Structure formats: C-alpha cells, structure tokens
C-alpha cells in the first residue's frame, strides 16, 4: 500500500502540475480573458481547492481512504475531459474548472492520511521523505511534458483527433495529456485494499 501511495502521489502531481502550468495561458489564449482576470480566476480556483481540502478529513472518515481516492480521481477525470474538449466558456468554467478544484482537494489530505496509516513509527520519517520526493519528481516530469507539448504544437497550435473528429488547441491538448495521466491512477488505486493498515 505504501508503494502504491507513492505511485499515486507521483502521477497525481504530474497531472496537477501540467494543468496548473496551463490554466492562465488557456484562460488568456482560448477563452479570451486578460492576464489580470485569468490570474484572478486561478487564484479563486486555488482558494476553493484549499477550502475544500479542510473538509476532506470528515469525508475520508465516513467513506474510507480507497473510496475517497476513487471519488477524487473520477471527479478530476470528468473535469479534465470537459477542459480538454469544450470551447464553451461557461461550460469550461462551471463543468471543468470548478469541479477540478474539488477533485484535486480530495487528493493531498487523503495521501497524507494514507502515509500515516500504511507506515509504522520507524518508517514514518523516511515514508514522508519519499512522499515529498515523489512530489518533486512529479513537478519535474510535468515541466518536461508541458514544454514538449507546447513546443511541439506551438503556442497557438492545434491537435487533430481523427477518431473523435475534433481539433483541439495546444492548451486543450495539455489538459488531454493530464487526463491520460489521471486515468493511469485508476489501476494503481484498484490494488489498494480497503481497511489495510500497519499494525506494528
């Protein structure tokens, strides 16, 4: 379980950081907001995420770690799909940005609780060190992915998706990449056992 939590942390941070790097540029380039309004929206998004994170503990106690993990991932997947495929401003904000804040908020507090549950007192210090190391690697990988996609498509480029008959922008393409990474969390979470806990 502890190894699975490290994998969840790594993938979750990569998906989050790719999205976070994209938001302001997407709001400006695709939705037409000026820089000040774009930064304000991202600040509001971050505030909602922080406020929601405070309430996650009681939800985790009620439904369990595994179910809370799954809930967060499914909410993030749906929100990222909206961000990647819609060009309607209201839908992108209401159906994408807002639920993404709630989905992301379900992640970190639950991961911290999982580290405590799946490690004993002798392991805990190194477990948290590994946990934060995975976060740092996640941000590194996300920056490499962001640069690769943005340079490959260009700042105002498009990606054709023939199977769907769609053409999406560079920044929507980055949301699509973050959706694929988020989806990769599902098989990892599947192997978490409900009720597993370190007892010694």
Residue pairs with C-beta under 8 A, 6 or more apart in sequence:
1 114
1 117
1 118
1 192
1 193
1 196
2 115
2 118
2 119
2 123
2 127
4 188
4 189
4 191
4 192
5 111
5 114
5 115
5 118
5 131
6 130
6 131
6 134
7 134
7 188
8 69
8 111
8 185
8 188
8 189
9 111
9 131
9 134
9 135
9 138
10 134
10 135
10 137
10 138
10 141
11 138
11 181
11 182
11 184
11 185
11 188
12 107
12 111
12 138
12 182
12 185
13 134
13 135
13 137
13 138
13 139
13 142
14 138
14 141
14 142
14 145
14 178
14 181
15 76
15 80
15 142
15 178
15 179
15 181
15 182
15 185
16 104
16 107
16 138
16 142
16 178
17 138
17 139
17 142
17 143
17 146
18 142
18 145
18 146
18 174
18 177
18 178
18 181
19 80
19 83
19 100
19 174
19 175
19 178
21 142
21 143
21 146
21 174
22 146
22 171
22 174
22 175
22 178
23 38
23 41
23 42
23 45
23 97
24 35
24 38
24 39
24 42
25 155
25 171
26 83
26 169
26 171
26 172
26 174
26 175
27 33
27 37
27 38
27 41
27 42
28 34
28 35
28 38
29 155
29 156
29 169
29 170
29 171
30 87
30 169
30 171
30 172
31 89
31 92
32 89
33 41
41 93
41 97
45 97
45 98
45 100
45 101
46 101
48 98
48 101
48 102
48 105
49 101
49 102
49 104
49 105
50 105
51 105
52 101
52 102
52 105
52 106
53 105
53 108
53 109
56 68
56 105
56 106
56 109
56 110
57 109
57 113
59 68
59 106
60 68
60 109
60 110
60 113
63 71
64 194
64 195
65 110
65 113
65 114
65 117
65 192
65 194
66 189
66 192
66 193
66 194
67 194
68 106
68 110
69 106
69 110
69 114
69 189
69 192
70 186
70 189
71 106
72 103
72 104
72 105
72 106
72 107
72 110
73 103
73 182
73 185
73 186
73 189
74 103
75 99
75 100
75 102
75 103
75 106
76 100
76 103
76 104
76 182
77 179
77 182
77 183
78 99
79 95
79 96
79 97
79 98
79 99
79 100
79 103
80 96
80 100
80 175
80 176
80 178
80 179
80 182
81 179
82 91
82 92
82 95
82 96
82 99
83 92
83 96
83 97
83 100
83 172
83 175
84 168
84 172
84 173
84 175
84 176
84 179
85 164
85 166
85 168
85 172
86 92
86 95
86 96
111 131
112 131
115 124
115 127
115 128
115 131
116 124
117 196
117 197
117 198
118 127
118 196
118 197
118 198
119 127
119 198
120 198
120 200
123 198
145 174
145 177
146 174
149 170
149 173
149 174
149 177
150 170
150 174
153 159
153 170
153 173
154 170
155 170
156 169
156 170
157 169
157 170
158 167
158 168
158 169
158 170
159 167
159 168
159 169
159 170
159 172
159 173
159 176
160 166
160 167
161 167
161 168
168 176
